[in-house]
Amino acid sequence: MSLDNAIRLTEILVGFAFAQQSIEHFTSAPNERRLFIPRLLLAALLIVGYQTAWVTVLLLLLGLAILQRFQGPYNGGADRMSFLILSCLCLVHFAPTQRWQEIAFGYLALQLVLSYFISGWVKIVNPDWRTGRALCDVFQFSAYPVSESLRQWSQSPRLLFSMSWSVILFELLFPLSLLSTTGLIIALLITASFHFANACLFGLNRFFWIWIAAYPSILWFQLRIFTTA
């Protein structure tokens, strides 16, 4: 995947992610609609490829206004990833040379790798995750599960123990997927399935779309390293 194609694909995926997020607010209070209707229009421009450099700047500024409205990233990691992608796209578009474009886009790829590795590290140093207790609490007490029947999983400690360690080990080993194009594609399919499962089980749909939007950067980055080595 060439740098230009990876950047363009990232813009399209970010546009779809922002469009989906914006539509969710159409039934909100008027002061929220005034922020998210323009965001939907800008997302559409990003998808079709119209003046993408300036559109990403406007989306970044609008995102700051949304942060002020909600007094911070109200959707946690998904909002932080959104800002990371937009910031990197802005740097790519206004970089003076292709080398600086590659540095900015490569930074996004490295941050994506770190997002999985650090998540695994945080889990493995947490005794509740190592025993499966953390997942048990999620299913038993949190408001996340979409279906009440899913709470019955909290009564299966062995299953949750296995699930916990599967997630921990995969996230910690994710950086090794950069060693092989095929391995990376398989790893991304697994992570995409993981995010999709979280969207279905817990309603965390924003994580699915915005993390997928960062995948072109790591696919390009791996090929860039492989062809240079």
Contacts in CASP RR format, 6 or more apart in sequence:
PFRMAT RR
TARGET T0000
AUTHOR 0000-0000-0000
METHOD contacts of the structure
MODEL  1
MSLDNAIRLTEILVGFAFAQQSIEHFTSAPNERRLFIPRLLLAALLIVGY
QTAWVTVLLLLLGLAILQRFQGPYNGGADRMSFLILSCLCLVHFAPTQRW
QEIAFGYLALQLVLSYFISGWVKIVNPDWRTGRALCDVFQFSAYPVSESL
RQWSQSPRLLFSMSWSVILFELLFPLSLLSTTGLIIALLITASFHFANAC
LFGLNRFFWIWIAAYPSILWFQLRIFTTA
1 9 0 8 1.000
1 216 0 8 1.000
1 219 0 8 1.000
1 220 0 8 1.000
1 223 0 8 1.000
2 220 0 8 1.000
3 98 0 8 1.000
3 101 0 8 1.000
3 102 0 8 1.000
3 105 0 8 1.000
3 220 0 8 1.000
3 224 0 8 1.000
5 216 0 8 1.000
5 220 0 8 1.000
6 105 0 8 1.000
6 216 0 8 1.000
6 217 0 8 1.000
6 219 0 8 1.000
6 220 0 8 1.000
7 89 0 8 1.000
7 92 0 8 1.000
7 101 0 8 1.000
7 105 0 8 1.000
7 216 0 8 1.000
8 49 0 8 1.000
9 216 0 8 1.000
10 85 0 8 1.000
10 89 0 8 1.000
10 108 0 8 1.000
10 213 0 8 1.000
10 214 0 8 1.000
10 216 0 8 1.000
10 217 0 8 1.000
11 46 0 8 1.000
11 47 0 8 1.000
11 49 0 8 1.000
11 52 0 8 1.000
11 56 0 8 1.000
11 89 0 8 1.000
12 46 0 8 1.000
12 47 0 8 1.000
13 209 0 8 1.000
13 212 0 8 1.000
13 213 0 8 1.000
13 215 0 8 1.000
13 216 0 8 1.000
14 43 0 8 1.000
14 46 0 8 1.000
14 82 0 8 1.000
14 85 0 8 1.000
14 86 0 8 1.000
14 89 0 8 1.000
14 210 0 8 1.000
14 213 0 8 1.000
15 43 0 8 1.000
15 44 0 8 1.000
15 46 0 8 1.000
15 47 0 8 1.000
15 213 0 8 1.000
16 43 0 8 1.000
16 47 0 8 1.000
16 209 0 8 1.000
16 213 0 8 1.000
17 82 0 8 1.000
17 206 0 8 1.000
17 209 0 8 1.000
17 210 0 8 1.000
17 212 0 8 1.000
17 213 0 8 1.000
18 39 0 8 1.000
18 40 0 8 1.000
18 42 0 8 1.000
18 43 0 8 1.000
18 46 0 8 1.000
18 59 0 8 1.000
18 82 0 8 1.000
19 40 0 8 1.000
19 43 0 8 1.000
19 44 0 8 1.000
19 47 0 8 1.000
20 205 0 8 1.000
20 206 0 8 1.000
20 209 0 8 1.000
21 36 0 8 1.000
21 39 0 8 1.000
21 206 0 8 1.000
21 209 0 8 1.000
22 36 0 8 1.000
22 37 0 8 1.000
22 39 0 8 1.000
22 40 0 8 1.000
22 43 0 8 1.000
23 40 0 8 1.000
25 32 0 8 1.000
25 33 0 8 1.000
25 35 0 8 1.000
25 36 0 8 1.000
26 33 0 8 1.000
26 36 0 8 1.000
26 37 0 8 1.000
28 36 0 8 1.000
31 69 0 8 1.000
32 69 0 8 1.000
35 62 0 8 1.000
35 65 0 8 1.000
35 66 0 8 1.000
35 69 0 8 1.000
36 66 0 8 1.000
38 62 0 8 1.000
39 59 0 8 1.000
39 62 0 8 1.000
39 63 0 8 1.000
39 66 0 8 1.000
42 55 0 8 1.000
42 58 0 8 1.000
42 59 0 8 1.000
42 62 0 8 1.000
43 59 0 8 1.000
45 51 0 8 1.000
45 52 0 8 1.000
45 55 0 8 1.000
46 52 0 8 1.000
46 55 0 8 1.000
46 56 0 8 1.000
46 59 0 8 1.000
49 55 0 8 1.000
52 89 0 8 1.000
52 93 0 8 1.000
53 90 0 8 1.000
53 93 0 8 1.000
53 94 0 8 1.000
56 86 0 8 1.000
56 89 0 8 1.000
56 90 0 8 1.000
56 93 0 8 1.000
57 90 0 8 1.000
59 86 0 8 1.000
60 83 0 8 1.000
60 86 0 8 1.000
60 87 0 8 1.000
60 90 0 8 1.000
63 82 0 8 1.000
63 83 0 8 1.000
63 86 0 8 1.000
67 73 0 8 1.000
67 79 0 8 1.000
72 79 0 8 1.000
73 79 0 8 1.000
73 80 0 8 1.000
73 83 0 8 1.000
75 206 0 8 1.000
77 207 0 8 1.000
78 204 0 8 1.000
78 206 0 8 1.000
78 207 0 8 1.000
78 210 0 8 1.000
81 115 0 8 1.000
81 210 0 8 1.000
81 211 0 8 1.000
81 214 0 8 1.000
82 210 0 8 1.000
84 108 0 8 1.000
84 111 0 8 1.000
84 214 0 8 1.000
85 108 0 8 1.000
85 210 0 8 1.000
85 213 0 8 1.000
85 214 0 8 1.000
88 104 0 8 1.000
88 105 0 8 1.000
88 106 0 8 1.000
88 107 0 8 1.000
88 108 0 8 1.000
88 217 0 8 1.000
91 100 0 8 1.000
91 101 0 8 1.000
91 104 0 8 1.000
92 101 0 8 1.000
92 104 0 8 1.000
92 105 0 8 1.000
95 101 0 8 1.000
95 103 0 8 1.000
95 104 0 8 1.000
102 224 0 8 1.000
105 217 0 8 1.000
105 220 0 8 1.000
105 221 0 8 1.000
106 217 0 8 1.000
106 220 0 8 1.000
106 221 0 8 1.000
106 224 0 8 1.000
108 214 0 8 1.000
108 217 0 8 1.000
109 214 0 8 1.000
109 217 0 8 1.000
109 218 0 8 1.000
109 220 0 8 1.000
109 221 0 8 1.000
109 222 0 8 1.000
110 221 0 8 1.000
111 214 0 8 1.000
112 211 0 8 1.000
112 214 0 8 1.000
112 215 0 8 1.000
112 217 0 8 1.000
112 218 0 8 1.000
113 174 0 8 1.000
113 175 0 8 1.000
113 178 0 8 1.000
113 218 0 8 1.000
115 211 0 8 1.000
116 171 0 8 1.000
116 174 0 8 1.000
116 175 0 8 1.000
116 191 0 8 1.000
117 171 0 8 1.000
117 172 0 8 1.000
117 174 0 8 1.000
117 175 0 8 1.000
119 171 0 8 1.000
120 167 0 8 1.000
120 168 0 8 1.000
120 171 0 8 1.000
120 172 0 8 1.000
121 171 0 8 1.000
121 172 0 8 1.000
123 129 0 8 1.000
123 130 0 8 1.000
123 134 0 8 1.000
123 164 0 8 1.000
123 167 0 8 1.000
123 168 0 8 1.000
123 171 0 8 1.000
124 130 0 8 1.000
124 168 0 8 1.000
124 172 0 8 1.000
126 134 0 8 1.000
127 133 0 8 1.000
128 134 0 8 1.000
128 137 0 8 1.000
129 135 0 8 1.000
129 164 0 8 1.000
129 168 0 8 1.000
130 164 0 8 1.000
130 165 0 8 1.000
130 168 0 8 1.000
131 161 0 8 1.000
131 164 0 8 1.000
132 157 0 8 1.000
132 160 0 8 1.000
132 161 0 8 1.000
132 163 0 8 1.000
132 164 0 8 1.000
134 164 0 8 1.000
135 160 0 8 1.000
135 163 0 8 1.000
135 164 0 8 1.000
136 154 0 8 1.000
136 157 0 8 1.000
136 160 0 8 1.000
137 154 0 8 1.000
138 144 0 8 1.000
138 145 0 8 1.000
138 202 0 8 1.000
139 145 0 8 1.000
139 150 0 8 1.000
139 151 0 8 1.000
139 152 0 8 1.000
139 153 0 8 1.000
139 154 0 8 1.000
139 160 0 8 1.000
140 151 0 8 1.000
140 154 0 8 1.000
144 201 0 8 1.000
144 202 0 8 1.000
144 203 0 8 1.000
144 204 0 8 1.000
145 151 0 8 1.000
145 201 0 8 1.000
145 202 0 8 1.000
146 200 0 8 1.000
146 201 0 8 1.000
146 202 0 8 1.000
146 203 0 8 1.000
150 201 0 8 1.000
153 159 0 8 1.000
153 160 0 8 1.000
154 160 0 8 1.000
167 194 0 8 1.000
170 190 0 8 1.000
170 194 0 8 1.000
174 187 0 8 1.000
174 191 0 8 1.000
177 183 0 8 1.000
177 184 0 8 1.000
177 186 0 8 1.000
177 187 0 8 1.000
177 188 0 8 1.000
178 184 0 8 1.000
178 218 0 8 1.000
178 221 0 8 1.000
178 222 0 8 1.000
178 225 0 8 1.000
181 222 0 8 1.000
181 223 0 8 1.000
181 226 0 8 1.000
184 218 0 8 1.000
184 219 0 8 1.000
184 222 0 8 1.000
185 219 0 8 1.000
188 215 0 8 1.000
188 218 0 8 1.000
188 219 0 8 1.000
191 211 0 8 1.000
192 208 0 8 1.000
192 211 0 8 1.000
192 212 0 8 1.000
192 215 0 8 1.000
195 204 0 8 1.000
195 207 0 8 1.000
195 208 0 8 1.000
195 211 0 8 1.000
195 212 0 8 1.000
196 208 0 8 1.000
198 204 0 8 1.000
198 207 0 8 1.000
198 208 0 8 1.000
199 205 0 8 1.000
199 207 0 8 1.000
199 208 0 8 1.000
END
